[in-house]
Amino acid sequence: MPYSEVLSLYCQERNPAVETKETSRGKNDYRMVVFAKWTNRRLVIKITDNDFTTPERVEGWAKTIKEYLSTGFYCPQIVKNKNGDYTQSISFSGRSCLVYAEEFSKYKTVEQFEASEIKREGEYIFLDDVIRSIGVIGSKHLRTVAFPSGMCIFEKFSPSDSCDEVMENAIIFKKAAKGFSLEQKKRFEKLWRIYVENLKRLEAVYPSLPISVFQADLELVFTSG
């Protein structure tokens, strides 16, 4: 089995049920997900090769998850391997990869529900709870990591990034605007000027704003009821 070394990091039982899913984003961001199910254990194992998944970051993610759990918000935990570590470096598929694993979620994710089950009059039924969770975590001012997230403004997430993700998305939209009609282009140019001006004002006060670490990927799960 090509995943034997990876699987043995978490359980010695042989021949678990295995499913895989590659979620790579280009040649410099390799990601392979292994869904493994043993008799008494089920894990989601991540095999990665990129410049932002590091042992320090995985440990920071694990600390953040524990803080969420202590506050009453469910998150699948990152688990330690047989060596007592959160990560393990291995050679896999011709790459130098980092491996870590998470618990398989106890609950269904939003994507596993029909829209009719999670929306009322066009609005998500959990929106207020999501906003509340942001306020609760924000009030804790978590300092579980010492690096910026991919969603931070003014700060690059990866050394290879040309700019922060907010600006990256803005630039993508600006490029798309080249295909707008003449009237739409005029409106966009006005909006872009306002955006740049507001960005400068925000940058001046940004360092003084309160800080907290958040789980930024909105992978929501639902408990019964």
C-alpha positions in Angstrom: 0.0 0.0 0.0 1.5 3.4 -1.0 0.3 5.0 2.2 1.7 2.4 4.6 4.3 4.6 6.2 1.8 7.4 6.7 -0.8 5.1 8.1 1.6 3.4 10.5 2.2 6.8 12.2 -1.2 6.6 13.7 -2.2 3.0 14.0 -0.5 -0.4 13.8 -3.6 -2.2 12.6 -3.2 -3.3 9.0 -5.4 -2.8 6.0 -7.6 0.1 7.1 -10.3 1.4 4.8 -8.7 4.2 2.8 -10.0 6.9 0.5 -7.8 9.7 -0.9 -8.4 13.2 -2.3 -5.8 15.4 -3.9 -6.4 19.1 -3.2 -3.2 20.6 -4.6 -3.1 24.2 -5.8 -0.3 24.2 -8.3 3.1 22.5 -8.4 4.4 24.4 -5.4 1.4 23.6 -3.2 1.0 19.8 -3.0 -1.8 18.5 -0.8 -3.0 14.9 -0.5 -5.8 14.0 2.0 -6.0 10.4 3.2 -9.3 9.4 4.9 -8.4 6.3 7.0 -10.7 4.1 9.0 -9.5 1.4 11.4 -11.6 -0.7 13.6 -11.7 1.8 16.5 -10.2 4.9 14.9 -11.0 7.3 12.0 -8.7 10.1 10.9 -8.1 12.6 8.2 -4.4 12.6 7.3 -2.8 15.5 5.5 0.3 15.0 3.3 1.7 18.4 2.3 4.5 20.0 0.5 4.3 23.8 0.4 6.0 26.8 2.1 3.3 27.5 4.6 2.6 24.2 6.3 5.4 23.9 8.9 5.6 22.1 12.2 5.4 25.4 14.0 2.2 26.3 12.2 0.5 23.0 12.7 1.3 23.2 16.4 -0.2 26.7 16.4 -3.4 25.4 14.7 -3.6 22.6 17.3 -3.4 25.2 20.1 -6.1 27.3 18.5 -8.4 24.4 18.1 -8.1 23.6 21.9 -9.0 27.2 22.7 -12.1 26.9 20.5 -13.1 23.7 22.2 -12.6 25.2 25.7 -15.0 28.0 24.7 -17.7 25.5 23.6 -17.1 25.5 19.8 -16.6 22.1 18.3 -13.5 21.6 16.1 -11.9 18.2 15.1 -8.6 18.1 16.9 -5.2 17.7 15.4 -3.8 14.4 16.9 -0.2 13.4 17.7 1.4 10.6 15.9 3.1 7.5 17.5 6.2 9.5 18.2 4.2 12.0 20.3 4.5 14.8 17.6 2.0 16.7 15.7 4.0 16.4 12.4 6.3 14.0 10.7 8.6 14.7 7.7 8.6 11.9 5.1 9.6 11.3 1.5 6.4 10.7 -0.5 5.8 10.5 -4.2 9.2 12.1 -4.9 8.6 15.0 -2.6 9.8 16.0 0.9 6.4 16.2 2.7 5.0 17.1 6.1 2.3 14.8 7.5 -0.2 15.6 10.2 -3.7 14.3 11.0 -7.0 15.4 12.4 -10.0 13.6 13.9 -12.7 12.8 11.6 -15.6 15.2 12.3 -18.3 13.9 14.6 -20.9 15.9 12.7 -21.9 16.7 9.1 -20.5 19.8 7.5 -22.6 22.5 5.9 -21.8 21.2 2.4 -23.5 17.9 3.3 -26.9 19.4 3.8 -29.5 20.5 1.2 -29.9 24.2 0.9 -33.5 23.9 2.1 -32.3 22.4 5.4 -30.0 25.3 6.2 -31.6 28.3 4.7 -34.7 30.3 5.6 -35.9 33.0 3.3 -32.6 33.1 1.5 -30.5 33.5 4.7 -28.4 30.8 6.4 -30.1 29.8 9.7 -26.7 29.7 11.5 -25.5 33.2 10.5 -26.2 34.8 13.9 -24.3 31.9 15.6 -21.3 32.4 13.3 -21.2 36.1 14.1 -21.5 35.4 17.8 -18.6 32.9 17.6 -16.4 35.6 16.1 -17.3 38.0 18.9 -16.6 35.4 21.6 -13.2 34.3 20.1 -12.3 37.9 19.4 -12.9 38.8 23.1 -10.4 36.2 24.2 -7.6 37.9 22.2 -6.0 34.6 21.4 -2.2 34.6 20.8 -1.8 30.9 19.9 0.3 31.5 16.8 3.1 33.9 15.9 2.4 34.2 12.2 -0.3 35.9 10.1 -3.1 34.0 8.5 -3.9 33.8 4.8 -6.8 36.3 5.4 -4.7 39.0 7.2 -4.6 42.3 5.4 -1.1 44.0 5.0 0.7 40.8 5.8 1.8 38.0 3.5 0.9 34.4 4.6 3.6 32.6 2.6 7.1 33.8 1.6 6.2 33.1 -2.0 3.2 35.4 -1.9 3.5 38.7 -3.8 1.0 40.4 -1.5 -1.6 39.7 1.2 -4.7 37.8 0.2 -7.0 40.7 0.5 -5.0 42.7 -2.1 -4.5 39.6 -4.2 -8.3 39.2 -4.6 -8.7 42.9 -5.2 -6.1 42.7 -8.0 -8.0 39.8 -9.6 -11.2 41.8 -9.6 -9.3 44.8 -11.1 -8.1 42.6 -13.9 -11.6 41.3 -14.5 -12.8 44.9 -14.7 -10.9 45.2 -18.0 -13.8 43.3 -19.6 -16.5 45.6 -18.2 -18.5 48.0 -20.4 -17.4 51.6 -20.5 -20.0 52.7 -18.0 -19.1 49.8 -15.6 -15.4 50.7 -15.9 -16.1 54.3 -14.8 -17.9 53.0 -11.8 -15.2 50.5 -11.0 -12.4 53.2 -11.3 -14.3 55.3 -8.8 -14.7 52.4 -6.4 -11.0 51.5 -6.8 -9.9 55.0 -5.8 -12.1 54.8 -2.7 -10.7 51.4 -1.9 -7.1 52.5 -2.2 -7.8 55.7 -0.1 -9.5 53.6 2.6 -6.7 51.1 2.6 -4.2 53.9 3.3 -6.3 55.2 6.2 -6.6 51.7 7.6 -2.9 50.9 7.3 -2.1 54.0 9.5 -4.2 52.6 12.5 -4.0 48.9 11.8 -1.1 48.2 14.2 -3.0 49.7 17.1 -6.2 47.5 16.6 -6.9 44.6 19.0 -5.7 41.2 18.0 -7.0 37.6 18.2 -6.4 34.4 16.3 -9.4 32.9 14.5 -10.1 29.8 12.6 -10.5 31.5 9.2 -11.7 28.6 7.1 -15.5 28.5 7.4 -15.9 24.7 7.6 -19.0 24.7 9.7 -20.4 21.6 11.3 -23.9 20.9 12.7 -24.8 19.1 15.8 -28.3 17.5 16.1 -30.9 20.2 16.5 
